[in-house]
Amino acid sequence: MRYLTAGESHGPQLTAIVEGVPSGLKLLDQDINEDLARRQKGYGRGRRMQIEKDQVQLLSGIRHGVTLGSPLALVVENKDWTHWTKIMGAAPISEEEEKEMKRQISRPRPGHADLNGAIKYGHRDMRNVLERSSARETTVRVAVGAVARKILSECGIKVTAHVREIGGVKANPSFETIEELNQLTENSPVRCADEEASLKMMKAIDEAKENGDSIGGIVEVIVEGMPPGVGSYVHYDRKLDAKIAAAIVSINAFKGVEFGIGFEAAEKPGSEVHDEIAWSEELGYYRKTNRLGGFEGGMTTGMPLIIRGVMKPIPTLYKPLQSVDIETKETFSASIERSDSCAVPAASVVAEAVVAWETAKALVEQFGVDRMDLIQENIRKMRDYARGF
């Protein structure tokens, strides 16, 4: 499976073409819209979320609620486009119209793609960069992830995400099942399963906003039900944990990723890092612990996948940092293009989506390509084989 996204932050729409989704997958627009709504929630979001109410249009690759095996076309309209038709329109404009518009953006914001992107593509107007580099693009990636989640669900695999830390406030969640975790996070304004920590996180977000600042945090994605042996130890570019790591850091503002105990492993002896193997007639092979986060040798172990990503604070601040105008070379205080003081809760939904995509893609590649029923049968056979191995 693969997909391509297109669209700008204030353009008419965001589009994804998704190729390789097996035929026979039951898929409705509400399956995707639920996740789009989850992405727009979260304490600390700015005014843009009040403007947009993201809804997907399924324009190809599906008939009567079932995928055909041909490419899917997913479209999410930008409701704010009506105010940007001249600024972001595709058609040429006259010199007079250009003068009526806002001047070109020549002032790069620290922490954004503005300056590097302008140098790379030769843009003197950095709106050409910031429109595409905006996190608005993650909207359609969440839509694609919702399709992947549906594939996983049909194969008995569950995926969810929650917030572990915001602005130095660490959560200590207590839950027994992934369903319980889902319920706790959906009821939390910061998508945190620890109620006491949630209140402290919201307070930290309020303080950051009052100070004209922003804060980041850590999100955790859990995938339950993956059969063992998905991925590869044979080829570096087919290791599933490597693909997931790349997917996490591809999300805007994400700067690090870890599996299981992650970087904590550097402080511990091997006896406190590796997971002992056990076997039972009911479960087959399993690990007594899950410190490695469900991966060994680039492959799944059958234990839950535990992936964490760290998101830096949003770089656009109400007390702006210093930068340099590319035309005058004069120092200035960076402009404000958005007003979120914290987007970690929403980013957890994006992280969930990209992990869902990579795991679903690996399943389809390993257990069949064209038909959902064959993929489901092959996964069932693999689980039975592994249990009795």
C-alpha positions as CSV (number, residue, x, y, z in Angstrom):
1,M,0.0,0.0,0.0
2,R,1.1,3.6,-0.6
3,Y,-0.5,7.0,-0.5
4,L,0.2,10.6,-1.7
5,T,-1.2,13.7,-0.2
6,A,-1.7,17.1,-1.9
7,G,-3.0,20.5,-0.8
8,E,-2.1,23.7,1.0
9,S,-3.1,24.9,4.4
10,H,-5.4,27.6,3.0
11,G,-6.0,26.0,-0.4
12,P,-9.4,24.6,-1.5
13,Q,-8.9,21.1,-0.2
14,L,-6.6,18.4,1.0
15,T,-6.4,15.3,-1.1
16,A,-5.0,11.8,-0.6
17,I,-4.7,9.0,-3.3
18,V,-4.4,5.7,-1.5
19,E,-3.3,2.7,-3.6
20,G,-3.2,-0.9,-2.6
21,V,-6.1,-1.1,-0.2
22,P,-7.5,-4.6,-0.5
23,S,-10.9,-5.3,-2.0
24,G,-13.7,-6.3,0.3
25,L,-13.0,-3.8,3.1
26,K,-16.2,-2.3,4.5
27,L,-15.6,1.4,4.7
28,L,-17.9,4.3,5.4
29,D,-17.2,8.0,5.6
30,Q,-18.1,8.1,9.3
31,D,-15.3,5.6,9.9
32,I,-12.9,8.4,8.8
33,N,-14.9,11.4,10.1
34,E,-14.7,10.1,13.7
35,D,-10.9,10.3,13.6
36,L,-10.9,13.7,11.9
37,A,-13.1,15.0,14.7
38,R,-10.7,13.5,17.3
39,R,-7.8,15.3,15.7
40,Q,-9.5,18.7,16.0
41,K,-10.1,18.4,19.7
42,G,-7.7,19.0,22.5
43,Y,-7.0,21.6,25.1
44,G,-4.7,24.4,23.8
45,R,-5.9,24.4,20.2
46,G,-6.3,27.7,18.4
47,R,-9.0,29.5,16.4
48,R,-8.5,27.5,13.2
49,M,-10.3,24.5,14.8
50,Q,-13.4,26.7,15.3
51,I,-13.4,27.5,11.6
52,E,-12.9,24.1,10.1
53,K,-15.2,21.1,10.7
54,D,-13.3,18.4,8.8
55,Q,-15.4,15.9,6.8
56,V,-14.1,13.4,4.2
57,Q,-15.5,12.8,0.8
58,L,-14.8,9.2,-0.6
59,L,-14.6,9.9,-4.4
60,S,-13.3,6.7,-5.8
61,G,-12.2,3.1,-5.1
62,I,-15.4,2.3,-3.2
63,R,-18.9,1.1,-4.1
64,H,-21.8,0.6,-1.8
65,G,-19.6,0.8,1.3
66,V,-17.0,-1.7,0.2
67,T,-13.6,-1.1,-1.3
68,L,-13.0,-2.3,-4.9
69,G,-9.2,-2.8,-4.8
70,S,-8.7,0.3,-7.0
71,P,-7.2,3.5,-5.7
72,L,-9.1,5.5,-3.1
73,A,-9.5,9.2,-3.5
74,L,-10.1,11.0,-0.1
75,V,-10.9,14.7,-0.1
76,V,-11.2,17.1,2.9
77,E,-12.4,20.6,2.0
78,N,-10.9,23.7,3.7
79,K,-13.9,25.8,4.8
80,D,-11.6,28.9,5.2
81,W,-10.8,28.8,1.5
82,T,-13.4,31.4,0.7
83,H,-11.3,34.0,2.4
84,W,-8.1,33.0,0.6
85,T,-9.2,32.6,-3.1
86,K,-7.1,35.5,-4.3
87,I,-4.1,34.8,-2.1
88,M,-4.0,31.1,-2.8
89,G,-5.8,30.7,-6.2
90,A,-4.2,28.7,-9.0
91,A,-5.1,31.2,-11.8
92,P,-2.7,34.1,-12.6
93,I,-3.6,37.5,-11.1
94,S,-3.0,41.1,-12.4
95,E,-0.5,43.5,-11.0
96,E,-3.3,45.5,-9.5
97,E,-4.8,42.5,-7.7
98,E,-1.3,41.6,-6.5
99,K,-0.9,45.1,-4.9
100,E,-4.2,44.7,-3.1
101,M,-3.1,41.5,-1.5
102,K,-0.8,41.3,1.5
103,R,2.9,41.8,0.6
104,Q,5.1,38.8,0.1
105,I,6.3,37.0,3.2
106,S,10.1,37.5,3.5
107,R,10.5,36.9,7.2
108,P,11.2,33.3,8.2
109,R,10.0,32.0,11.5
110,P,12.5,30.2,13.7
111,G,11.6,26.5,14.1
112,H,9.6,26.3,10.9
113,A,10.4,25.2,7.3
114,D,10.2,28.7,6.0
115,L,13.9,29.6,5.4
116,N,15.2,26.1,4.4
117,G,12.2,25.6,2.1
118,A,12.7,29.0,0.5
119,I,16.4,28.3,-0.2
120,K,15.6,24.8,-1.5
121,Y,12.9,25.8,-4.0
122,G,14.0,29.4,-4.7
123,H,10.9,31.1,-3.3
124,R,11.2,34.8,-2.4
125,D,7.6,34.6,-1.0
126,M,7.7,32.2,1.8
127,R,4.0,31.6,1.8
128,N,4.8,29.1,-0.9
129,V,6.6,27.1,1.8
130,L,4.5,27.6,4.9
131,E,1.2,26.7,3.2
132,R,2.4,23.2,2.5
133,S,4.7,22.7,5.5
134,S,1.8,23.5,7.8
135,A,0.5,20.7,10.1
136,R,-2.8,21.1,8.4
137,E,-1.5,18.4,6.0
138,T,-1.9,15.9,8.9
139,T,-5.6,16.2,8.5
140,V,-5.6,14.0,5.4
141,R,-3.0,11.7,6.9
142,V,-5.4,11.0,9.7
143,A,-8.0,10.2,7.1
144,V,-5.6,7.7,5.5
145,G,-4.8,6.3,9.0
146,A,-8.5,5.7,9.6
147,V,-8.6,3.5,6.5
148,A,-5.6,1.6,7.9
149,R,-7.3,1.3,11.3
150,K,-10.3,-0.4,9.5
151,I,-8.0,-3.0,7.9
152,L,-6.4,-3.7,11.3
153,S,-9.8,-4.0,13.0
154,E,-11.0,-6.5,10.4
155,C,-7.8,-8.5,11.3
156,G,-8.5,-8.4,15.1
157,I,-5.9,-5.8,15.8
158,K,-6.5,-2.7,18.0
159,V,-4.6,0.6,17.9
160,T,-4.9,3.6,20.2
161,A,-2.8,6.5,21.5
162,H,-2.7,8.7,24.6
163,V,-0.7,11.5,26.0
164,R,2.1,10.6,28.5
165,E,3.6,14.0,29.1
166,I,2.9,17.7,28.5
167,G,5.2,20.5,29.6
168,G,7.1,18.3,32.1
169,V,3.9,17.0,33.7
170,K,4.1,13.2,33.5
171,A,1.1,10.9,33.6
172,N,0.9,7.6,35.4
173,P,-2.1,6.0,33.8
174,S,-3.8,2.8,35.2
175,F,-5.8,0.7,32.8
176,E,-6.3,-3.0,32.1
177,T,-7.6,-3.1,28.6
178,I,-7.1,-1.0,25.5
179,E,-10.9,-0.3,25.5
180,E,-10.6,1.1,29.0
181,L,-7.7,3.3,27.9
182,N,-9.7,4.5,24.9
183,Q,-12.6,5.5,27.2
184,L,-10.3,7.4,29.6
185,T,-8.5,9.3,26.8
186,E,-11.7,10.2,24.9
187,N,-13.1,11.8,28.1
188,S,-9.9,13.8,28.7
189,P,-9.4,17.3,27.1
190,V,-5.7,16.5,26.8
191,R,-6.2,12.8,25.8
192,C,-4.5,11.7,29.0
193,A,-5.6,8.6,31.0
194,D,-4.5,10.0,34.3
195,E,-7.2,12.4,35.6
196,E,-4.9,14.1,38.1
197,A,-2.1,14.6,35.5
198,S,-4.7,15.9,33.0
199,L,-5.6,18.8,35.3
200,K,-2.0,19.7,35.8
201,M,-1.4,19.5,32.0
202,M,-4.3,21.9,31.4
203,K,-2.9,24.3,34.0
204,A,0.6,24.1,32.3
205,I,-1.1,24.9,28.9
206,D,-2.9,27.9,30.4
207,E,0.3,29.2,32.0
208,A,2.2,28.8,28.7
209,K,-0.6,30.7,26.8
210,E,-0.6,33.5,29.4
211,N,3.2,33.8,29.0
212,G,2.9,34.0,25.2
213,D,4.8,30.7,25.1
214,S,4.1,27.1,23.9
215,I,4.8,23.6,25.3
216,G,5.4,20.1,23.9
217,G,5.1,16.6,25.2
218,I,5.2,12.9,24.7
219,V,2.5,10.6,23.1
220,E,2.3,6.9,23.2
221,V,0.8,4.6,20.6
222,I,-0.2,1.0,21.5
223,V,-1.0,-1.7,19.0
224,E,-2.5,-4.9,20.3
225,G,-3.0,-8.2,18.5
226,M,-0.2,-8.1,15.9
227,P,0.9,-11.7,15.0
228,P,4.6,-12.5,15.5
229,G,7.1,-12.2,12.7
230,V,5.7,-9.1,10.9
231,G,8.6,-7.1,9.5
232,S,12.0,-8.5,8.6
233,Y,15.5,-9.1,10.1
234,V,16.8,-9.8,6.6
235,H,16.7,-6.3,5.0
236,Y,17.3,-3.0,6.8
237,D,14.6,-1.2,4.9
238,R,11.9,-3.8,5.8
239,K,12.3,-3.7,9.6
240,L,8.9,-2.6,10.8
241,D,10.2,-0.7,13.9
242,A,12.4,1.3,11.5
243,K,9.4,2.2,9.3
244,I,7.3,3.2,12.3
245,A,10.2,5.3,13.7
246,A,10.4,7.1,10.3
247,A,6.6,7.6,10.3
248,I,6.6,9.2,13.8
249,V,9.3,11.7,13.1
250,S,7.6,12.6,9.8
251,I,4.9,14.2,11.8
252,N,5.3,18.0,12.1
253,A,7.3,19.0,15.2
254,F,8.2,15.4,16.3
255,K,11.8,15.1,17.2
256,G,12.3,11.7,18.7
257,V,10.9,8.2,19.0
258,E,11.4,5.2,21.3
259,F,10.0,1.7,21.7
260,G,9.2,0.1,25.0
261,I,11.5,1.4,27.7
262,G,13.4,3.2,24.9
263,F,16.3,5.4,25.9
264,E,16.0,4.1,29.5
265,A,17.7,0.9,28.2
266,A,21.0,2.8,28.1
267,E,21.0,3.1,31.9
268,K,20.2,-0.6,32.7
269,P,22.0,-3.9,32.5
270,G,20.9,-6.4,29.8
271,S,19.1,-8.6,32.5
272,E,16.8,-5.6,33.1
273,V,16.2,-4.8,29.4
274,H,15.5,-8.1,27.5
275,D,12.2,-9.9,27.7
276,E,12.3,-13.5,28.9
277,I,10.4,-16.0,26.7
278,A,7.7,-18.3,28.0
279,W,5.2,-20.7,26.5
280,S,1.7,-21.9,27.5
281,E,-0.8,-24.1,25.7
282,E,-3.4,-21.2,25.7
283,L,-1.1,-18.4,24.5
284,G,1.8,-20.2,22.8
285,Y,5.0,-18.2,23.0
286,Y,4.9,-14.9,24.9
287,R,7.3,-12.6,26.8
288,K,7.2,-12.2,30.5
289,T,7.8,-8.5,30.1
290,N,7.5,-6.1,27.3
291,R,10.5,-3.8,27.8
292,L,11.4,-3.9,24.1
293,G,7.9,-2.7,23.1
294,G,6.9,-5.7,21.0
295,F,9.9,-5.7,18.7
296,E,12.9,-7.9,18.3
297,G,15.2,-7.9,15.2
298,G,12.9,-5.5,13.3
299,M,9.9,-7.9,13.7
300,T,6.9,-8.1,15.9
301,T,7.0,-10.6,18.9
302,G,3.3,-10.9,19.3
303,M,3.4,-8.7,22.4
304,P,1.7,-5.2,22.2
305,L,3.6,-2.6,20.3
306,I,4.6,0.3,22.5
307,I,5.8,3.4,20.6
308,R,6.4,6.9,22.0
309,G,7.1,10.1,20.2
310,V,8.3,13.4,21.5
311,M,6.8,16.6,20.1
312,K,8.6,19.9,20.5
313,P,6.8,23.1,21.5
314,I,5.0,24.8,18.6
315,P,7.6,27.3,17.3
316,T,5.3,30.3,16.6
317,L,5.0,32.2,19.9
318,Y,3.1,35.3,21.1
319,K,6.4,36.5,22.5
320,P,8.2,35.9,19.1
321,L,11.8,35.0,18.6
322,Q,14.3,36.9,16.6
323,S,14.9,36.3,12.9
324,V,16.2,38.0,9.7
325,D,14.3,39.4,6.8
326,I,15.6,37.8,3.6
327,E,15.1,41.0,1.5
328,T,16.5,43.6,3.9
329,K,18.7,41.3,6.1
330,E,17.4,43.3,9.1
331,T,16.6,41.6,12.4
332,F,12.9,41.4,13.3
333,S,10.5,39.7,15.7
334,A,8.9,36.6,14.0
335,S,5.3,36.9,12.9
336,I,2.4,34.8,14.2
337,E,0.7,32.5,11.7
338,R,-1.2,30.3,14.2
339,S,-2.2,30.5,17.9
340,D,-2.0,27.0,19.4
341,S,-0.2,27.0,22.7
342,C,-0.1,23.2,22.7
343,A,-1.0,20.6,20.1
344,V,0.2,17.5,21.8
345,P,-3.4,16.0,22.3
346,A,-4.2,16.4,18.6
347,A,-0.7,15.1,17.7
348,S,-1.4,11.8,19.5
349,V,-4.3,11.2,17.1
350,V,-1.9,11.8,14.2
351,A,0.7,9.5,15.7
352,E,-1.9,6.8,16.0
353,A,-2.8,7.3,12.4
354,V,0.7,6.9,11.0
355,V,1.4,3.9,13.2
356,A,-1.8,2.3,12.0
357,W,-0.8,2.9,8.4
358,E,2.6,1.3,8.8
359,T,1.3,-1.8,10.6
360,A,-1.6,-2.3,8.2
361,K,0.8,-1.9,5.2
362,A,3.1,-4.5,6.7
363,L,0.2,-6.9,7.2
364,V,-1.1,-6.5,3.7
365,E,2.4,-7.0,2.2
366,Q,3.2,-10.1,4.2
367,F,-0.2,-11.9,4.3
368,G,-1.6,-11.1,0.9
369,V,-2.4,-8.0,-1.2
370,D,-5.6,-8.0,-3.1
371,R,-8.4,-9.4,-0.9
372,M,-9.4,-8.9,2.7
373,D,-10.7,-12.4,3.1
374,L,-7.4,-14.0,2.0
375,I,-5.4,-11.6,4.3
376,Q,-7.6,-12.5,7.3
377,E,-7.3,-16.3,6.5
378,N,-3.5,-16.0,6.2
379,I,-3.2,-14.1,9.5
380,R,-5.3,-16.7,11.2
381,K,-3.1,-19.5,9.9
382,M,0.0,-17.6,11.0
383,R,-1.3,-17.2,14.5
384,D,-2.2,-20.9,14.7
385,Y,1.2,-21.9,13.3
386,A,3.1,-19.6,15.8
387,R,1.1,-21.0,18.7
388,G,2.0,-24.6,18.0
389,F,5.6,-24.0,16.7
